[in-house]
Amino acid sequence: MTLPSEAVVRWLAACPVVPRPAEHVELRDAVGRVCAADVRSLVDSPPGEVAAMDGIAVTAAATTGLRLAAEAYDVVDTGDPLPVGRDAVVVREQVTRDGTVAVLAHAAVAGRHVRPRGEDVATGDLLLRAGSVLRPVDVALAAAGGHLHLPVTSRPHVVVVPTGDEVRPLGRPAAPGEVLDTNSLMLVAQAVEAGATAEALPVVPDDPAALAAAVRAACATADLVVVGAGSSAGRDDHTAEVVRSLGTVVVHGLAVRPGHPALVGVVDGTPVLGSPGYPVSAWLAFELLAVPLLAGLLGTAPRARPTTTARLATDVGSALDVDDWVRVAVRDGVATPLPGGAGALSSLATADGLLRVPAGTAACAAGDPVEVVLLRPT
């Protein structure tokens, strides 16, 4: 079996991924998008010298006597343009009045409480770098630099193809032996979280011809196709044979637990992920395989989840030949493994994070310091 990181390398080699074309969007629509090109300031901000505090604008050299006649100063508020001939601002709290004469607590220093032209950004300054995910502060900075629109990478489109005679659409009661199609909902949400647009097709029965038709149609419109379930070795698992008949299976079987039945391939130049049927396996396969691929299509680095260091509450065993991802709860610096197999969606939903026991590591002992990949703040 192949480690997930190596599977991604081989997958990208089989279907070279280049960032999607750029599009220009209004600033308000740019948050969360990937900047498609370096962005430089078109203007100076502020466009001229302005008062940085409420007070009086003065000529510093004229303040040594600490008393200024009315014509020797101008009352200003924060943000006002600095009057011609003035080079400093004395804050209001340091000024008293003797009639129209301003009495200063101390002499002014040139440039004090003055924002110079271009203090924030100057024309030509680099504001945003290509490949960065745009935050609220980034679009505000672009606005300060004179921009109303930004170039962003157009979103890749993901199509999820759910399969299985036993899978039922959401909203219908599931009889014994049937399951609701929660995986498609989750996979679509994961794709959107990774910066893509996504849709799920109607459930395809366990029939190779029907699955082949659905996959080929999906590949005609998608940048990534995810086939839900069917990647294992059961009698009704047809994903591998269908992908092989239509294109190429690059890797089938990952050295990872849960999620080892996953496969990656290419059909008509479109990457295809064969996702395991168990929900925890499906989530992890998408996280380890699809998220890096989508990042490549977006022209950015894969998302890095935050981590924390904790001490293990109990011993954790692991198979030597796989990366083992263990769901854990983290409380007061202690990581406690959670019960439940790969079919227990609730164990993933309630986990604070994941502990990775790398291939080649037989076990981690209680009390060992471990790194936990956080799924939510603790």
C-alpha positions as CSV (number, residue, x, y, z in Angstrom):
1,M,0.0,0.0,0.0
2,T,1.0,3.6,-0.6
3,L,1.3,6.4,1.9
4,P,-1.2,9.2,1.3
5,S,1.6,11.8,0.6
6,E,3.1,9.6,-2.0
7,A,-0.3,8.9,-3.5
8,V,-0.9,12.6,-4.0
9,V,2.5,13.0,-5.7
10,R,1.7,10.1,-8.1
11,W,-1.8,11.4,-8.7
12,L,-0.6,14.9,-9.6
13,A,2.0,13.4,-11.9
14,A,-0.7,11.5,-13.7
15,C,-2.9,14.5,-14.2
16,P,-0.7,17.6,-13.9
17,V,-2.7,20.3,-12.0
18,V,-2.4,23.9,-13.0
19,P,-4.2,26.8,-11.3
20,R,-7.6,27.6,-12.8
21,P,-8.1,30.9,-14.7
22,A,-8.4,34.1,-12.8
23,E,-11.6,36.2,-12.6
24,H,-12.1,39.6,-11.1
25,V,-14.6,40.0,-8.3
26,E,-15.8,43.0,-6.2
27,L,-13.9,43.4,-2.9
28,R,-16.9,42.3,-0.8
29,D,-16.9,39.0,-2.7
30,A,-13.2,38.4,-2.4
31,V,-12.9,37.3,1.2
32,G,-11.9,33.6,1.4
33,R,-10.9,33.5,-2.3
34,V,-7.3,32.9,-3.5
35,C,-5.5,35.9,-4.9
36,A,-4.6,35.1,-8.5
37,A,-1.8,37.7,-9.0
38,D,0.3,40.1,-7.0
39,V,-1.7,43.3,-6.2
40,R,0.0,46.7,-5.9
41,S,-1.3,50.0,-4.6
42,L,-2.7,52.4,-7.2
43,V,-2.6,55.4,-4.8
44,D,-1.0,56.9,-1.7
45,S,-2.9,56.4,1.5
46,P,-3.3,58.8,3.1
47,P,-3.2,61.0,-0.1
48,G,-1.5,63.8,1.8
49,E,-0.4,64.8,5.3
50,V,-3.2,64.6,7.8
51,A,-3.7,65.2,11.5
52,A,-3.2,62.0,13.6
53,M,-4.9,63.5,16.7
54,D,-7.5,66.1,17.7
55,G,-5.8,69.4,18.6
56,I,-4.1,72.3,16.9
57,A,-1.9,72.3,13.8
58,V,1.3,74.4,14.3
59,T,4.6,75.3,12.9
60,A,7.0,73.5,15.3
61,A,9.7,76.1,15.1
62,A,7.2,78.8,16.3
63,T,6.3,77.0,19.5
64,T,9.4,77.6,21.6
65,G,7.6,80.4,23.5
66,L,4.7,78.2,24.3
67,R,2.2,80.9,23.4
68,L,0.6,81.2,19.9
69,A,-1.5,83.9,18.6
70,A,-4.7,82.9,16.7
71,E,-3.1,83.2,13.3
72,A,-0.2,80.9,14.3
73,Y,-2.3,77.8,14.7
74,D,-5.3,76.0,13.2
75,V,-7.8,73.8,15.1
76,V,-7.9,70.3,13.5
77,D,-9.6,67.0,14.2
78,T,-8.1,63.5,13.5
79,G,-8.0,62.9,9.8
80,D,-8.1,66.6,8.7
81,P,-5.6,67.6,6.0
82,L,-2.7,69.4,7.6
83,P,-2.9,73.1,6.7
84,V,-0.3,74.6,4.5
85,G,2.7,75.7,6.5
86,R,2.0,73.5,9.5
87,D,4.2,70.6,10.4
88,A,3.0,69.3,13.7
89,V,-0.1,68.8,15.8
90,V,-0.4,69.5,19.5
91,V,-3.0,67.3,21.1
92,R,-6.0,69.1,22.6
93,E,-5.2,67.9,26.2
94,Q,-1.9,69.8,26.0
95,V,-3.4,73.1,25.0
96,T,-5.1,75.8,27.2
97,R,-6.6,79.1,26.1
98,D,-5.8,82.7,27.2
99,G,-8.5,84.4,25.1
100,T,-7.5,83.6,21.5
101,V,-4.0,82.7,22.5
102,A,-3.1,79.0,22.6
103,V,-0.9,78.1,25.6
104,L,1.1,74.9,25.1
105,A,2.3,72.5,27.8
106,H,5.5,72.1,25.8
107,A,7.1,73.0,22.5
108,A,6.1,70.9,19.5
109,V,8.3,68.7,17.4
110,A,8.1,68.7,13.6
111,G,6.1,65.7,12.4
112,R,4.6,64.9,15.8
113,H,1.0,63.6,15.5
114,V,1.1,63.9,11.7
115,R,0.4,61.1,9.3
116,P,2.6,61.6,6.2
117,R,1.5,61.0,2.7
118,G,1.6,57.3,1.9
119,E,2.2,56.3,5.5
120,D,-0.2,53.3,5.2
121,V,0.5,52.4,1.6
122,A,2.3,54.2,-1.2
123,T,1.7,54.0,-4.9
124,G,3.4,50.8,-6.2
125,D,3.6,49.1,-2.8
126,L,2.9,45.3,-2.8
127,L,-0.4,44.8,-1.0
128,L,-1.3,41.2,-1.7
129,R,0.7,38.2,-2.9
130,A,-0.6,35.7,-5.5
131,G,-1.6,32.4,-3.8
132,S,-2.8,34.1,-0.5
133,V,-6.2,33.4,0.8
134,L,-7.9,36.7,1.2
135,R,-9.0,37.9,4.7
136,P,-11.2,40.8,5.6
137,V,-8.1,42.9,6.4
138,D,-6.7,42.1,3.0
139,V,-9.6,43.4,1.1
140,A,-9.7,46.5,3.2
141,L,-6.0,47.1,2.4
142,A,-6.8,46.7,-1.3
143,A,-9.5,49.3,-0.9
144,A,-7.0,51.6,0.8
145,G,-4.7,51.1,-2.2
146,G,-7.4,52.2,-4.7
147,H,-8.8,48.9,-5.8
148,L,-12.5,48.1,-6.3
149,H,-12.0,44.6,-7.7
150,L,-9.4,41.9,-7.2
151,P,-8.1,39.0,-9.4
152,V,-9.0,35.7,-7.8
153,T,-8.6,32.1,-9.0
154,S,-11.9,30.8,-10.2
155,R,-13.2,28.0,-8.0
156,P,-12.7,24.4,-9.1
157,H,-15.9,22.3,-9.3
158,V,-16.3,19.0,-7.5
159,V,-18.9,16.4,-8.4
160,V,-19.7,13.7,-5.9
161,V,-21.1,10.5,-7.3
162,P,-22.8,8.5,-4.5
163,T,-23.2,4.8,-5.1
164,G,-24.9,1.9,-3.4
165,D,-28.1,0.0,-3.7
166,E,-28.5,0.4,0.1
167,V,-28.0,4.2,0.1
168,R,-31.1,6.4,0.4
169,P,-31.4,10.2,-0.2
170,L,-31.7,12.4,2.8
171,G,-35.2,13.0,4.0
172,R,-36.4,9.5,3.6
173,P,-36.5,7.0,6.5
174,A,-33.9,4.3,6.3
175,A,-35.1,0.7,6.7
176,P,-32.9,-2.0,8.2
177,G,-30.0,-2.6,5.8
178,E,-30.2,0.9,4.3
179,V,-28.2,4.0,5.0
180,L,-28.8,7.7,4.5
181,D,-26.5,9.5,2.1
182,T,-24.8,11.6,4.7
183,N,-21.4,11.1,3.1
184,S,-22.3,13.1,0.0
185,L,-23.5,16.0,2.2
186,M,-20.2,15.8,4.1
187,L,-18.0,15.5,1.0
188,V,-19.7,18.5,-0.7
189,A,-19.2,20.5,2.4
190,Q,-15.5,19.5,2.6
191,A,-15.1,20.6,-1.0
192,V,-16.7,24.0,-0.3
193,E,-14.5,24.4,2.8
194,A,-11.5,23.8,0.6
195,G,-12.5,26.6,-1.7
196,A,-14.4,24.7,-4.4
197,T,-17.9,24.7,-5.7
198,A,-19.6,21.3,-5.4
199,E,-22.6,19.2,-6.1
200,A,-23.8,15.7,-5.4
201,L,-25.5,13.6,-8.1
202,P,-28.4,11.2,-7.4
203,V,-27.4,7.9,-5.9
204,V,-26.1,5.5,-8.6
205,P,-27.0,1.8,-8.1
206,D,-24.3,-0.9,-7.8
207,D,-24.2,-1.5,-11.5
208,P,-20.9,-1.1,-13.4
209,A,-22.5,0.3,-16.6
210,A,-24.6,2.8,-14.7
211,L,-21.6,3.9,-12.6
212,A,-19.4,4.2,-15.7
213,A,-22.0,6.5,-17.4
214,A,-22.2,8.6,-14.3
215,V,-18.5,9.0,-13.9
216,R,-17.9,9.8,-17.5
217,A,-20.6,12.5,-17.5
218,A,-19.3,13.9,-14.2
219,C,-15.7,14.1,-15.6
220,A,-17.0,16.2,-18.5
221,T,-18.0,19.1,-16.2
222,A,-15.9,18.6,-13.0
223,D,-12.3,19.5,-12.0
224,L,-12.5,16.6,-9.5
225,V,-14.9,13.7,-9.3
226,V,-15.4,11.9,-6.0
227,V,-17.1,8.5,-6.2
228,G,-18.7,7.7,-2.9
229,A,-18.1,4.1,-1.7
230,G,-17.4,1.2,-3.9
231,S,-13.6,1.4,-3.7
232,S,-13.2,-1.7,-1.5
233,A,-13.2,-5.3,-2.5
234,G,-16.8,-6.4,-2.0
235,R,-19.0,-8.0,-4.6
236,D,-20.8,-4.6,-5.2
237,D,-17.6,-2.5,-5.2
238,H,-17.1,-1.4,-8.8
239,T,-15.2,1.9,-8.6
240,A,-11.8,0.4,-9.3
241,E,-12.9,-1.6,-12.4
242,V,-14.9,1.4,-13.7
243,V,-12.1,3.9,-13.4
244,R,-9.7,1.4,-14.9
245,S,-12.0,0.8,-17.8
246,L,-12.5,4.5,-18.5
247,G,-9.0,5.7,-17.7
248,T,-6.2,4.9,-15.2
249,V,-6.1,3.8,-11.6
250,V,-3.0,5.5,-10.2
251,V,-3.1,4.1,-6.6
252,H,-5.6,1.7,-5.1
253,G,-5.1,1.1,-1.4
254,L,-3.5,3.6,1.1
255,A,-1.2,2.9,3.9
256,V,-3.6,4.7,6.2
257,R,-6.1,3.8,8.8
258,P,-9.0,4.5,8.5
259,G,-9.3,4.9,4.8
260,H,-7.1,2.2,3.3
261,P,-9.6,1.2,0.5
262,A,-9.4,4.7,-1.2
263,L,-8.2,5.0,-4.7
264,V,-7.0,7.8,-7.0
265,G,-7.2,7.8,-10.8
266,V,-7.7,9.8,-13.9
267,V,-10.6,9.7,-16.4
268,D,-10.5,11.9,-19.5
269,G,-7.9,14.1,-17.9
270,T,-10.0,14.6,-14.8
271,P,-8.8,13.4,-11.4
272,V,-11.1,10.9,-9.7
273,L,-11.1,10.0,-6.0
274,G,-12.6,6.7,-5.0
275,S,-13.8,7.4,-1.5
276,P,-14.4,4.6,1.1
277,G,-17.9,4.1,2.3
278,Y,-17.4,4.5,6.0
279,P,-17.8,8.1,6.9
280,V,-14.7,8.6,8.9
281,S,-12.6,7.0,6.2
282,A,-14.4,9.1,3.6
283,W,-13.6,12.3,5.5
284,L,-10.0,11.4,6.0
285,A,-9.4,10.3,2.4
286,F,-10.8,13.7,1.2
287,E,-8.7,15.6,3.7
288,L,-5.5,13.8,2.8
289,L,-5.9,13.4,-1.0
290,A,-8.5,15.9,-2.4
291,V,-7.6,18.9,-0.3
292,P,-4.0,19.1,-1.6
293,L,-5.2,18.6,-5.2
294,L,-7.8,21.4,-4.9
295,A,-5.1,23.6,-3.4
296,G,-3.1,23.1,-6.6
297,L,-6.1,24.0,-8.7
298,L,-6.5,27.2,-6.7
299,G,-2.8,28.1,-6.9
300,T,-2.3,28.1,-3.1
301,A,-0.7,26.0,-0.4
302,P,-2.8,23.2,1.1
303,R,-4.6,24.3,4.2
304,A,-2.6,23.7,7.4
305,R,-4.8,22.8,10.4
306,P,-3.6,24.1,13.8
307,T,-1.9,21.7,16.1
308,T,-1.4,21.4,19.8
309,T,0.8,19.3,22.1
310,A,-0.9,17.1,24.6
311,R,0.0,14.0,26.7
312,L,-1.6,10.7,25.9
313,A,-4.1,9.4,28.5
314,T,-3.7,5.8,27.5
315,D,-1.5,3.6,25.4
316,V,-2.2,3.7,21.6
317,G,-1.2,0.7,19.5
318,S,-0.7,0.9,15.7
319,A,0.0,-1.2,12.7
320,L,3.6,-0.7,11.6
321,D,2.9,-0.4,7.9
322,V,0.2,2.4,8.0
323,D,-0.3,6.0,9.2
324,D,-2.8,5.6,11.9
325,W,-5.1,8.6,12.6
326,V,-6.7,8.3,16.0
327,R,-9.7,10.5,17.0
328,V,-9.0,12.1,20.4
329,A,-10.7,14.4,22.9
330,V,-8.3,17.1,24.3
331,R,-8.9,18.4,27.8
332,D,-6.5,20.2,30.1
333,G,-3.5,19.2,27.9
334,V,-4.5,15.5,27.9
335,A,-5.4,13.6,24.7
336,T,-7.9,10.8,25.2
337,P,-8.6,8.3,22.3
338,L,-12.3,8.1,21.5
339,P,-14.1,4.8,20.9
340,G,-15.8,4.0,17.7
341,G,-14.7,2.5,14.3
342,A,-14.6,4.1,10.9
343,G,-18.4,3.8,10.6
344,A,-19.0,5.9,13.7
345,L,-19.6,9.4,12.3
346,S,-20.3,10.6,15.8
347,S,-16.7,9.8,16.9
348,L,-15.4,12.2,14.3
349,A,-18.0,14.9,15.0
350,T,-17.2,14.9,18.8
351,A,-13.4,14.6,18.4
352,D,-11.3,17.7,19.2
353,G,-8.5,16.5,17.0
354,L,-6.6,13.7,15.4
355,L,-3.4,12.0,16.6
356,R,-1.3,10.6,13.8
357,V,0.8,7.6,14.6
358,P,3.2,7.4,11.7
359,A,3.9,4.2,9.8
360,G,6.8,2.5,11.4
361,T,5.7,3.4,14.9
362,A,4.4,0.4,16.8
363,A,2.7,2.3,19.6
364,C,2.6,5.5,21.7
365,A,2.6,5.1,25.5
366,A,0.4,6.8,28.1
367,G,2.1,10.0,29.2
368,D,3.9,10.5,25.9
369,P,3.8,14.0,24.5
370,V,2.1,13.9,21.1
371,E,1.1,16.4,18.5
372,V,-2.7,16.6,17.9
373,V,-4.1,18.1,14.7
374,L,-7.0,20.2,15.9
375,L,-10.4,19.9,14.3
376,R,-11.8,22.7,16.5
377,P,-10.5,25.0,19.2
378,T,-10.0,23.4,22.6
